[in-house]
Amino acid sequence: MATNDLNKLQEILNSAEDNHALLTRIRKQATKINSMMEELNAMLEPGYKIEKKERKPRAANGTGKGPGRPRKNAAAE
């Protein structure tokens, strides 16, 4: 009889640990969702304007080739 009680107690403790881990994951995700909702609310305001990103021009390379892996025969030299 005592072994049944100890087994039940062990199951309760294990499930409590699992539930605690699940709750912490849910809390982290909830904070992410809240921040995303704040961004969405800011975007839906009537005075919102899109900020365009400036792209940097590509660096001019004298050979006309882009960056990448060198050829096998060039690596052997």
Rosetta silent file (secondary structure, phi, psi, omega in degrees, C-alpha in Angstrom):
SEQUENCE: MATNDLNKLQEILNSAEDNHALLTRIRKQATKINSMMEELNAMLEPGYKIEKKERKPRAANGTGKGPGRPRKNAAAE
SCORE:     score description
SCORE:     0.000 S_00000001
   1 L     0.000  -40.315 -179.163    0.000    0.000    0.000 S_00000001
   2 H   -68.749  -31.811  179.334    2.820    2.382    0.836 S_00000001
   3 H   -67.773  -35.065  177.227    4.522    1.661   -2.487 S_00000001
   4 H   -64.176  -41.264  179.322    1.365    2.688   -4.346 S_00000001
   5 H   -66.068  -40.576  179.143    1.318    5.991   -2.469 S_00000001
   6 H   -67.255  -38.356  177.299    4.990    6.602   -3.206 S_00000001
   7 H   -64.736  -41.535  178.828    4.484    5.820   -6.893 S_00000001
   8 H   -64.883  -40.625  178.485    1.529    8.191   -7.045 S_00000001
   9 H   -63.843  -40.896  178.242    3.575   10.888   -5.292 S_00000001
  10 H   -63.861  -41.060  177.462    6.416   10.397   -7.787 S_00000001
  11 H   -62.849  -40.779  179.388    3.970   10.733  -10.696 S_00000001
  12 H   -64.030  -43.688  179.634    2.590   13.952   -9.208 S_00000001
  13 H   -64.807  -42.071  178.884    6.076   15.409   -8.796 S_00000001
  14 H   -63.295  -43.162  179.698    7.065   14.482  -12.354 S_00000001
  15 H   -67.833  -32.474  177.960    3.920   16.013  -13.794 S_00000001
  16 H   -66.229  -39.584  177.462    4.486   19.160  -11.718 S_00000001
  17 H   -64.755  -42.940  178.634    7.978   19.559  -13.208 S_00000001
  18 H   -63.833  -41.910  179.877    6.608   19.069  -16.716 S_00000001
  19 H   -65.702  -37.880  179.165    3.826   21.578  -16.074 S_00000001
  20 H   -64.911  -42.196  178.365    6.290   24.127  -14.711 S_00000001
  21 H   -64.394  -40.399  178.849    8.458   23.811  -17.818 S_00000001
  22 H   -65.111  -41.758  179.176    5.400   24.159  -20.029 S_00000001
  23 H   -64.192  -38.948  178.367    4.239   27.253  -18.152 S_00000001
  24 H   -66.593  -38.809  176.812    7.620   28.950  -18.539 S_00000001
  25 H   -64.408  -40.384  179.013    7.577   28.251  -22.295 S_00000001
  26 H   -64.817  -40.860  179.343    4.042   29.638  -22.536 S_00000001
  27 H   -62.961  -41.811  178.560    5.053   32.770  -20.635 S_00000001
  28 H   -62.371  -44.286 -179.966    7.992   33.379  -22.994 S_00000001
  29 H   -66.913  -35.422  179.619    5.773   32.964  -26.033 S_00000001
  30 H   -65.299  -38.472  177.800    3.124   35.245  -24.524 S_00000001
  31 H   -66.722  -37.278  176.431    5.653   38.065  -24.100 S_00000001
  32 H   -63.988  -42.568 -179.913    6.688   37.651  -27.745 S_00000001
  33 H   -64.180  -40.782  179.152    3.050   37.762  -28.824 S_00000001
  34 H   -62.381  -42.562  179.860    2.440   40.901  -26.763 S_00000001
  35 H   -66.904  -37.289  177.545    5.377   42.705  -28.355 S_00000001
  36 H   -66.887  -36.652  177.567    4.204   41.662  -31.821 S_00000001
  37 H   -66.994  -36.481  176.677    0.701   42.924  -31.065 S_00000001
  38 H   -64.175  -41.114  177.198    2.137   46.278  -29.984 S_00000001
  39 H   -64.200  -40.964  179.484    4.021   46.509  -33.285 S_00000001
  40 H   -64.416  -41.778  178.089    0.861   45.617  -35.195 S_00000001
  41 H   -62.505  -38.764  177.963   -1.128   48.281  -33.343 S_00000001
  42 H   -65.795  -36.492  179.540    1.531   50.848  -34.205 S_00000001
  43 H   -71.170  -28.913 -178.275    1.347   49.833  -37.865 S_00000001
  44 H   -84.205   -5.513  177.620   -2.442   50.139  -37.920 S_00000001
  45 L   -66.716  148.370 -175.997   -2.422   53.725  -36.643 S_00000001
  46 L   -64.470  -28.608 -177.396   -3.520   56.245  -39.270 S_00000001
  47 L   -89.219    8.966 -176.426   -0.270   58.237  -39.174 S_00000001
  48 L   -73.027  133.926  175.768    1.996   55.249  -39.768 S_00000001
  49 L  -126.933  141.138 -178.278    4.435   55.544  -42.670 S_00000001
  50 L   -75.867  133.091  176.129    6.653   52.789  -44.004 S_00000001
  51 L   -96.268  120.613  179.882   10.376   53.387  -43.621 S_00000001
  52 L   -80.863  139.886  178.546   12.287   52.148  -46.628 S_00000001
  53 L   -83.545  139.254  176.406   15.545   50.376  -45.960 S_00000001
  54 L   -90.271  128.633  178.648   18.609   51.681  -47.706 S_00000001
  55 L   -95.802  138.883  176.926   20.592   48.991  -49.435 S_00000001
  56 L   -77.500  139.961  177.941   24.326   49.250  -49.647 S_00000001
  57 L   -70.025  152.089  179.459   25.694   49.039  -53.168 S_00000001
  58 L   -68.922  146.708  178.643   27.672   45.952  -54.030 S_00000001
  59 L   -71.184  133.541  179.602   31.411   46.280  -53.888 S_00000001
  60 L   -75.116  129.105 -179.302   32.935   46.589  -57.334 S_00000001
  61 L  -112.974  133.518 -175.967   35.236   43.671  -58.073 S_00000001
  62 L   -63.970  -28.997 -176.971   37.872   43.998  -60.812 S_00000001
  63 L   -85.618  -16.380 -177.923   37.389   40.470  -62.139 S_00000001
  64 L    83.768   -3.230  179.009   33.628   40.721  -62.431 S_00000001
  65 L   -94.494  148.740  177.614   33.196   37.528  -60.450 S_00000001
  66 L   -83.355  172.432  177.155   31.308   37.394  -57.230 S_00000001
  67 L   -69.029  150.373  178.674   32.610   36.010  -53.975 S_00000001
  68 L   171.939 -170.208 -177.807   32.596   32.280  -53.671 S_00000001
  69 L   -77.318  135.271  178.973   34.589   29.138  -53.386 S_00000001
  70 L   -70.977  158.459  179.007   37.796   29.044  -55.423 S_00000001
  71 L   -66.694  156.708 -178.090   38.237   26.456  -58.139 S_00000001
  72 H   -65.231  -42.061 -177.696   39.907   23.185  -57.216 S_00000001
  73 H   -71.828  -26.750  176.700   42.851   23.620  -59.555 S_00000001
  74 H   -72.577  -30.821 -179.675   43.440   27.186  -58.284 S_00000001
  75 H   -73.078  -27.668 -177.985   43.572   25.907  -54.697 S_00000001
  76 H   -75.511  -21.353 -177.117   46.258   23.334  -55.586 S_00000001
  77 L   -78.168    0.000    0.000   48.651   25.998  -56.878 S_00000001
